[in-house]
Amino acid sequence: MGGRKKVLLITSRLAHPVVKEVVDKAIREGRINYDAEVLALPIDVAALMTTDYIADYLRRLNISSRDYDVIVVPGLARGSCRIIEDVVGIKAVKGTIYASDIPALLTFDLSKLSSDEAADRVVKEYLRSSAAELLARIENEVPKRKHLRIGNVLVPTQPPPMRVIAEVTEAHLLSKDALLKRVLKLIEEGADMVSVGFEAGNPHPDKVGEVVKFLKREVAAPIAIDTVIPSEILEGVKAGADLVLSLTRENIPKVAEVLGNVAAVVIPQGDSGVPSDPLRRPQVLEDNIALARKYGVENIIADLILDPPGSGTTLKSLISYYEFKQKHPEVPILMGIGNVAEFIDADSVGVNALLTILALEVGASLLLTVEKSTKAQGSTLEVATASQMASIAWVRESPPKDLGIDLLILKDKTRVAIPLTVDREVRVINVGGEVSEELRHTGLDPMGIFKIRVNYDDEVIEALYVGRKGRILIRGKNAKSILNYILENKLVSKLSHAAYLGSELTKAEEALRIHKNYVQEEPLFKEKKYLRPGARKLK
């Protein structure tokens, strides 16, 4: 036993096989910190249990403190576990609602669980508060370490933490209201700084100055300008830009005198452009940094440029970051991870998470992300969250899992198994997926029809009613609020129509939440199939 505490897990009759399976598997794999046994009570479902009944049942079994150190009852059991403690003399707490979460629960300090509240929220809040405390400690250490100041943000020379720069592309084409709305949203989603980009190769110095002045008045976050055009850099710095992206061998002599204490990112762009071989870039970058220092540029950040996938040089570009940082640990590094996320048809959340982890490992203190394409929407939140996960994992020297924060959006960690009472008396009906032609043409609801869409600009669901009560546009953040209005105002007269609207509005809500396209009556997710190349014919 090795002095490990003994835990008795109480479960219901129907859930017993599932609970026993997950616990036995966790024991075999060495994933739990206790010696656990499972006891099924003669009740079908946990929600029908009361702690009074559990206490009496355990008393009749003569269970005492000699047998177990802790008793864990189902999270859905009604009543306080204090009655169990009083009756059998063993500490009793409420566990998780779902059996699949029990292995994680049994790695947790059970003394921190509640006698009255299911463990799900207790564990979640504990992990989240622990993560917040560690992140706060990391932040408090930054002023004591070597760092660079960009506006009101301190950037450590050596991460963690990492700072997130979110870019608004083609800022000169946006109205002030639209630009400010976009910037405030990026800051709300975790951006430490906001970069504004303009038209490549076509100077707009007046627009650059106007945009920077406007944003400096409206937001407290540092503002960066993403341009290599000297006239735009000059106007941007004059207007108060806190960071300049990017200095090259060509523009350094033309803009250096105005930079002063303004932070500037130097890139490996020489007389012949950026070397196609990433392993040659560190030397070009070193030369450009030396030139910038010669012209008096003080606050220098290095960017080796991350190559997009498919170029055959993505790995090499990561290596160039690593090698440069090993040679110049005193120089903060920026990595533009949008260069990869924007050029792969895969969900951005996983791409951004992995790139952020790799960025920390090569020593990047700044991450530049962009939400230009539809598939990259939400990248700021993803990168900001991933940077926190990476920081916690780095300090704890452990994988970025079970942290209290995560990026599990499209998939879950564990399978939730919910048992049903199925016996010989239950009639099983297997239904098909297609609606019969007879049902399909039963006619429209006499009260009217609805057209549903997601308004991504205003971040709301819109349902347009056209019918007996006129034309009404119903807008809301969630399906329930819209459907409640429809039902309360009797805008439907058929149960089938109400069920249909509930299904469609729920799809729209999920589409809004994960930045997915919504098309009425089309599936939200389409099944992916592996493309099998044609078999080679044998002669």
C-alpha positions in Angstrom: 0.0 0.0 0.0 2.9 2.4 0.7 0.8 4.4 3.2 -1.6 5.6 0.5 -5.0 6.7 1.6 -8.0 4.4 1.0 -11.0 5.9 -0.8 -14.5 4.4 -1.1 -16.3 5.6 -4.2 -20.1 5.4 -3.9 -22.0 4.9 -7.2 -25.4 3.8 -8.5 -26.3 0.4 -9.8 -26.5 1.6 -13.5 -23.3 3.6 -13.3 -21.3 0.9 -11.5 -19.8 -0.8 -14.6 -18.7 2.5 -16.1 -17.2 3.8 -12.8 -15.5 0.5 -12.1 -14.0 0.4 -15.6 -12.5 4.0 -15.5 -11.1 3.4 -11.9 -9.6 0.0 -12.7 -8.0 1.5 -15.9 -6.6 4.4 -14.0 -5.2 2.1 -11.3 -3.5 -0.1 -14.0 -2.0 3.0 -15.6 -0.8 4.4 -12.3 -2.8 7.6 -12.8 -4.3 8.0 -9.3 -2.9 8.8 -5.9 -5.2 6.7 -3.8 -6.2 3.1 -3.2 -9.7 3.2 -4.5 -12.7 0.8 -4.2 -16.1 1.2 -5.8 -19.3 0.4 -4.0 -22.7 0.3 -5.9 -25.8 1.1 -3.9 -29.1 -0.5 -4.9 -30.4 2.7 -6.6 -30.5 3.0 -10.3 -29.3 6.6 -10.8 -27.1 8.9 -8.6 -29.6 11.8 -8.8 -32.1 9.7 -6.7 -29.6 9.2 -3.9 -29.6 11.2 -0.7 -26.8 11.5 1.8 -29.1 10.2 4.6 -29.7 7.0 2.6 -26.0 6.6 1.9 -25.1 7.1 5.6 -27.7 4.5 6.7 -26.6 2.0 4.1 -22.9 2.3 5.1 -23.9 2.0 8.8 -25.7 -1.3 8.0 -22.5 -2.5 6.3 -20.6 -1.7 9.5 -18.1 0.5 7.6 -15.9 2.5 9.9 -12.7 4.6 9.9 -10.6 1.4 10.0 -11.8 0.6 6.5 -11.4 3.9 4.6 -9.9 7.4 5.0 -12.3 9.2 2.6 -15.7 8.5 1.2 -16.6 10.1 -2.2 -20.3 10.2 -3.1 -21.7 11.1 -6.5 -21.8 14.8 -7.2 -25.5 14.6 -7.9 -26.4 13.1 -4.6 -28.8 15.3 -2.6 -28.0 16.6 0.8 -24.8 17.3 2.8 -22.1 14.7 3.3 -21.7 15.8 6.9 -24.4 13.3 7.9 -22.2 10.5 6.5 -19.3 11.7 8.6 -21.5 11.8 11.7 -22.8 8.3 11.2 -19.7 6.3 10.1 -16.9 8.6 11.4 -15.2 8.9 8.0 -14.6 12.2 6.1 -17.1 12.3 3.2 -17.1 14.6 0.2 -19.0 15.0 -3.0 -17.3 13.8 -6.2 -17.7 14.7 -9.8 -21.0 14.4 -11.7 -19.5 12.3 -14.6 -17.6 9.0 -14.1 -15.1 10.0 -16.7 -13.8 12.7 -14.5 -13.0 10.4 -11.5 -9.4 9.6 -12.5 -8.6 13.3 -12.6 -10.4 13.7 -9.3 -8.3 11.0 -7.6 -5.1 12.9 -8.4 -6.5 15.9 -6.5 -6.2 16.7 -2.8 -9.6 15.3 -1.6 -9.4 17.4 1.6 -10.1 20.4 -0.5 -13.5 19.0 -1.8 -16.8 20.1 -0.4 -19.4 18.2 1.7 -22.2 20.0 0.0 -21.1 20.9 -3.6 -20.2 18.6 -6.5 -16.4 18.5 -7.1 -16.6 19.6 -10.7 -16.8 23.3 -9.9 -14.6 23.0 -6.8 -11.8 21.4 -8.7 -12.2 23.7 -11.7 -12.1 26.8 -9.5 -9.2 25.5 -7.5 -7.1 24.8 -10.6 -8.1 28.1 -12.2 -7.2 30.1 -9.1 -3.9 28.2 -8.8 -3.2 29.0 -12.4 -4.0 32.7 -11.8 -1.7 32.8 -8.7 1.2 31.3 -10.6 0.7 33.7 -13.6 0.6 36.6 -11.1 3.9 35.4 -9.6 5.4 35.2 -13.1 4.3 38.8 -13.8 5.6 40.1 -10.5 9.1 38.8 -11.4 9.3 40.6 -14.7 10.4 44.0 -13.3 13.2 42.3 -11.4 14.5 40.6 -14.5 16.1 42.1 -17.7 13.3 43.6 -19.7 12.2 46.0 -22.4 9.5 48.6 -21.9 7.0 49.0 -24.8 4.5 51.7 -23.8 3.0 50.5 -20.5 4.0 46.8 -21.1 7.2 45.2 -19.8 8.6 42.5 -22.1 11.1 40.2 -20.5 14.2 39.4 -22.5 13.8 35.8 -21.6 10.3 34.4 -21.5 8.0 33.5 -19.8 5.7 35.4 -19.9 5.2 36.1 -23.6 3.4 39.2 -24.9 0.8 39.0 -27.6 0.6 41.5 -30.4 -2.7 41.3 -32.4 -2.6 42.9 -35.8 -5.4 44.8 -37.6 -4.6 44.6 -41.3 -5.5 47.4 -43.8 -6.4 49.8 -41.0 -6.5 52.7 -43.4 -9.6 51.3 -45.0 -11.6 51.1 -41.8 -13.8 53.8 -40.3 -12.7 55.1 -36.9 -15.7 53.4 -35.2 -15.0 50.1 -36.9 -11.2 50.3 -36.2 -11.8 51.1 -32.5 -14.3 48.3 -32.2 -11.9 45.8 -33.7 -9.0 47.0 -31.5 -11.0 46.9 -28.2 -12.2 43.4 -29.1 -8.6 42.2 -29.6 -7.6 43.7 -26.3 -10.5 42.1 -24.5 -9.5 38.8 -25.9 -6.0 39.0 -24.5 -3.8 41.2 -26.8 -1.1 43.1 -24.8 -0.5 45.3 -27.8 -2.2 46.1 -31.1 -0.4 46.5 -34.4 -1.9 48.3 -37.3 -1.0 47.4 -40.9 -1.5 49.3 -44.1 -1.1 48.7 -47.9 2.1 47.0 -48.8 4.2 48.9 -51.2 1.9 51.9 -51.4 2.7 54.6 -48.9 -0.1 56.2 -46.7 1.9 58.3 -44.3 -1.0 60.7 -43.6 -3.3 57.8 -42.8 -0.7 56.1 -40.6 -0.3 59.3 -38.5 -4.1 59.7 -38.3 -4.7 56.1 -37.2 -2.0 56.1 -34.6 -3.0 59.4 -33.1 -6.6 58.2 -32.9 -5.8 54.9 -31.2 -3.4 56.5 -28.7 -6.2 58.8 -27.6 -8.7 56.0 -27.3 -6.8 53.0 -25.8 -4.2 52.4 -23.2 -2.5 49.5 -24.8 0.7 50.1 -26.8 0.2 50.6 -30.5 2.6 49.2 -33.1 2.9 50.0 -36.8 3.6 47.2 -39.3 5.4 48.8 -42.2 8.9 48.9 -43.8 8.1 52.2 -45.7 10.2 55.0 -44.2 7.6 57.8 -44.6 5.0 55.7 -42.8 7.5 54.9 -40.0 8.4 58.5 -39.6 4.7 59.6 -39.4 3.8 56.7 -37.1 6.6 57.5 -34.6 5.7 61.2 -34.7 2.1 60.3 -33.9 3.2 58.3 -30.8 3.6 54.7 -32.0 5.2 52.5 -29.2 6.6 49.9 -31.5 7.8 49.7 -35.1 7.7 46.7 -37.3 10.0 46.4 -39.2 13.6 47.8 -39.6 15.6 46.6 -42.6 19.1 47.4 -44.0 17.5 49.9 -46.4 15.2 51.9 -44.0 17.4 52.0 -40.9 19.5 55.0 -42.1 16.3 56.9 -43.0 14.3 56.4 -39.8 16.8 55.7 -37.0 17.1 59.4 -35.9 13.4 59.6 -34.9 13.1 56.4 -33.0 14.8 57.4 -29.8 13.4 55.1 -27.1 10.7 53.6 -29.4 11.1 49.9 -29.6 11.8 48.5 -33.1 11.8 45.0 -34.6 14.7 44.3 -36.9 14.3 41.7 -39.6 16.9 39.9 -41.7 16.1 41.8 -44.9 19.3 42.7 -46.7 20.1 44.2 -50.1 18.8 41.0 -51.8 15.7 40.7 -49.5 15.2 38.0 -46.9 17.5 35.0 -47.5 15.4 32.0 -48.7 17.5 29.7 -46.6 16.5 30.4 -42.9 19.9 29.2 -41.6 21.5 32.3 -43.3 19.2 34.7 -41.7 20.9 35.0 -38.3 24.0 36.5 -39.9 22.0 39.0 -41.9 20.0 39.9 -38.8 23.1 40.4 -36.8 24.5 42.8 -39.5 21.2 44.7 -39.5 21.1 44.9 -35.7 24.7 46.2 -35.7 23.7 48.8 -38.3 20.7 49.9 -36.2 22.9 50.3 -33.1 25.4 52.3 -35.1 22.6 54.7 -36.0 21.6 55.0 -32.3 18.6 52.6 -32.2 18.4 51.4 -28.5 15.4 49.2 -27.9 15.9 46.4 -30.5 13.8 43.3 -30.9 14.8 40.5 -33.4 12.5 38.6 -35.8 14.0 35.8 -37.8 10.7 35.4 -39.8 8.8 32.2 -39.4 8.3 30.5 -42.8 4.8 29.2 -43.8 4.1 25.4 -44.1 4.7 24.0 -47.5 7.8 26.0 -48.0 10.0 23.2 -46.9 11.7 25.6 -44.5 9.4 26.0 -41.5 11.5 23.8 -39.3 14.7 25.5 -40.5 13.2 28.9 -39.6 12.4 27.6 -36.1 16.0 26.4 -35.8 17.3 29.9 -36.9 15.2 31.5 -34.1 16.7 29.0 -31.6 20.3 29.4 -32.8 20.1 33.2 -32.8 18.6 33.3 -29.2 21.3 31.0 -28.0 24.0 33.3 -29.3 22.2 36.6 -28.3 20.2 35.9 -25.1 20.1 39.6 -24.3 18.0 40.4 -27.4 14.2 39.9 -27.1 12.7 37.9 -30.0 9.4 38.3 -31.8 7.8 35.5 -33.7 5.0 36.0 -36.2 3.0 32.8 -35.8 0.2 34.1 -38.1 2.6 33.2 -40.9 1.8 29.5 -40.2 -1.8 29.7 -38.9 -3.0 31.7 -42.0 -1.5 29.2 -44.4 -2.9 25.9 -43.3 -6.4 24.7 -43.7 -6.7 23.3 -40.2 -8.5 24.7 -37.2 -6.4 27.6 -35.9 -6.8 26.7 -32.2 -4.5 23.7 -32.3 -2.0 25.3 -34.7 -1.8 28.4 -32.5 -1.4 26.4 -29.3 1.5 24.3 -30.6 3.3 27.2 -32.3 3.0 29.1 -29.0 4.7 26.3 -27.1 7.5 26.1 -29.7 7.9 29.9 -29.6 8.5 29.7 -25.9 11.0 26.9 -26.3 13.1 28.9 -28.9 13.0 32.0 -26.5 10.4 34.3 -28.1 9.1 37.0 -25.8 6.6 38.5 -28.3 4.0 36.7 -30.5 2.4 38.4 -33.5 -0.9 37.1 -34.6 -3.4 38.2 -37.2 -7.1 37.4 -37.8 -7.2 38.3 -41.5 -8.9 35.1 -42.9 -12.2 33.6 -41.7 -10.5 30.5 -40.5 -8.1 32.5 -38.3 -10.8 34.4 -36.4 -10.4 34.0 -32.7 -6.6 33.6 -33.0 -5.9 36.4 -30.5 -7.8 34.6 -27.7 -6.2 31.3 -28.7 -2.6 32.6 -28.6 -3.2 34.6 -25.4 -4.6 31.5 -23.7 -1.9 29.3 -25.1 0.8 31.7 -23.9 -0.6 31.4 -20.3 -0.7 27.6 -20.6 2.9 27.6 -21.9 4.1 29.8 -19.1 2.5 27.7 -16.4 3.9 24.4 -18.0 7.4 26.0 -18.3 7.5 27.0 -14.7 6.1 23.7 -13.4 8.2 21.7 -15.8 5.2 19.6 -16.7 3.0 19.2 -19.8 0.4 21.9 -20.5 -2.6 19.9 -19.3 -5.0 19.9 -16.2 -4.0 23.6 -15.6 -7.5 25.1 -15.0 -7.3 26.8 -18.4 -7.4 25.1 -21.7 -8.1 25.4 -25.5 -10.4 22.4 -25.8 -13.1 23.9 -28.0 -14.0 21.3 -30.7 -13.0 18.2 -28.8 -13.2 17.0 -25.1 -10.5 15.3 -23.0 -12.7 12.5 -21.8 -15.8 10.7 -23.0 -18.9 11.3 -20.8 -20.8 8.1 -20.4 -24.4 8.6 -19.2 -26.1 5.3 -18.5 -29.8 4.7 -19.4 -32.3 2.2 -17.9 -32.6 -0.3 -20.8 -34.2 -3.6 -20.0 -36.5 -6.1 -21.7 -39.5 -3.9 -21.1 -38.1 -1.0 -23.1 -39.2 -0.8 -26.7 -36.2 0.2 -28.9 -37.0 2.2 -32.1 -34.2 2.9 -34.6 -35.0 5.9 -36.9 -33.4 7.0 -40.1 -31.7 10.3 -40.8 -33.9 11.5 -43.7 -37.3 13.1 -43.4 -40.0 11.4 -45.4 -41.5 13.2 -48.4 -44.9 13.0 -46.7 -43.7 14.9 -43.6 -41.5 17.2 -45.7 -44.5 18.6 -47.6 -47.1 19.0 -44.7 -47.1 22.7 -45.4 -45.7 25.8 -43.8 -46.6 27.0 -40.3 -49.7 29.3 -40.8 -48.2 31.8 -38.3 -45.2 32.5 -40.6 -41.7 31.6 -41.5 -38.2 32.5 -40.1 -34.9 33.2 -41.8 -32.0 32.8 -39.4 -28.4 34.1 -39.8 -25.4 34.9 -37.7 -24.3 38.6 -37.7 -20.6 38.2 -37.0 -20.0 42.0 -37.0 -22.4 42.6 -34.2 -21.8 39.1 -32.7 -25.5 38.3 -32.5 -27.9 35.7 -33.9 -30.7 37.2 -36.0 -34.1 35.6 -36.7 -36.3 37.4 -39.2 -40.0 36.5 -38.7 -42.4 37.1 -41.7 -46.0 36.2 -41.1 -49.4 37.1 -39.7 -47.9 39.4 -37.1 -45.8 41.3 -39.6 -42.1 41.4 -40.0 -40.0 41.2 -36.8 -36.2 41.0 -36.6 -35.3 39.2 -33.3 -31.6 39.5 -32.2 -29.9 37.8 -29.4 -26.6 36.3 -28.1 -28.1 32.8 -27.5 -30.7 30.4 -28.9 -32.7 30.2 -25.7 -33.5 34.0 -25.5 -34.6 34.1 -29.1 -36.8 31.0 -28.8 -38.3 32.3 -25.6 -39.4 35.5 -27.4 -40.9 33.4 -30.3 -42.9 31.2 -27.9 -44.0 33.9 -25.6 -45.3 36.0 -28.5 -46.9 33.0 -30.2 -45.0 33.4 -33.5 -45.3 29.6 -34.1 -48.4 27.3 -34.1 -46.8 23.9 -34.8 -44.7 21.9 -32.4 -42.6 20.7 -35.3 -41.8 24.3 -36.3 -40.8 25.1 -32.7 -38.6 22.0 -32.6 -37.0 23.0 -35.9 -36.3 26.6 -34.7 -34.7 25.2 -31.5 -32.4 23.1 -33.6 -31.4 25.8 -36.0 -31.0 28.5 -33.4 -28.7 26.2 -31.3 -26.6 25.6 -34.4 -26.4 29.3 -35.0 -25.3 29.9 -31.4 -22.5 27.4 -31.7 -21.5 28.9 -35.0 -21.2 32.3 -33.4 -19.3 31.0 -30.5 -16.6 29.2 -32.5 -16.5 31.6 -35.6 -18.0 29.0 -37.8 -20.1 29.7 -40.9 -23.9 29.1 -40.4 -26.2 28.3 -43.2 -29.8 27.5 -42.4 -30.7 23.9 -42.8 -27.1 22.9 -43.6 -25.1 20.8 -41.1 -22.7 22.9 -39.0 -19.9 20.3 -39.3 -19.4 18.2 -42.4 -17.9 14.7 -42.0 -14.3 14.5 -43.0 -13.1 11.4 -44.9 -9.6 10.2 -45.6 -8.7 10.6 -49.2 -7.4 7.3 -50.4 -5.2 7.6 -53.5 -6.0 5.2 -56.3 -4.4 1.8 -56.0 -1.5 1.3 -58.4 -2.5 -1.2 -61.1 -0.3 -4.2 -61.4 0.7 -5.4 -64.8 
